[in-house]
Amino acid sequence: MTIPAVRNGILVGVDPREQSVPALSWAVEEAARRRIPLRLVVAIPPTRDTHHVDTLPHYRALKAQGEGALAAAAGVVTGMRPEVPVGTELLDGVPAAVLCRAAAQARMVVVGSRRLSRPEEIISASSVAVPVSARADCPVVVVARPEPTGRSGSPHLVVGVDGSDTSRAAVAFAAEEASVRGASVHAVAVWHRPIVHLGDEAAAVEELRRVLSETVAGWGETYPDVEVTQEVLRGHPVEKLATASAEAQAVVVGRRGHGGYSGMRLGSVVHGLLHRAQCPVITVPTHRHG
């Protein structure tokens, strides 16, 4: 069935070729926690012949495959959380573009990851995780693997901070998400030594510590149930955040930090984490458009 597109719902991209059970499960539990509906979407890529698309056997096969995938995914949702409202929608278009348009009415987008190579991410029409994370008008959650059940320590989210506006937006989202989950927030800033560095390293690290403290200030008061801790590390941001992700429920990052890929509008740290993080990666835009 089709449900109305609601701004507060969770949009889930369903791949008819290979259903991402980890992504669907993550979305179901998130919808149950937030008490909001799920909208499952399959996009049918355009065929070469656009004049008689409805009569093409290939199109009909793709449509039948998409309908079957949506029915199966809806069944999984109902089996897991029957109280969660769920609707399905079959749309024509390139998957990433379809999801980005639909994201304008969503609270967040959840997709799986096929772990494509970097060239495939750029030229493949089946690339979804990277382009949606780069362009969607709401937070995007990429779930690549099942959530481990044997994590040690208290539940927490890791959020990367670099002083940019997008990292401030990431902290805001991380605090809200932690409150919903009954978790804490661990804010991490990483000082990466430049190739040419003529300044005082200790002073640079201290300045980053000040930026980190300023960025997270006040969120503990906004969400008094959320403990916020801070840490400044030395090394490569992707490596350090990927290591921190091993015990986290999710790692939250701003869409674009300092020195990202301008063409993709996706920071290099985010791009690296989509390949290396050991938990779901949540990419947060600075603000919603329109």
Summary of the structure (lengths in Angstrom):
residues: 290
radius of gyration: 19.7
end to end distance: 28.3
largest distance: 68.6
contacts: 971
relative contact order: 0.14
helix: 42%
strand: 21%
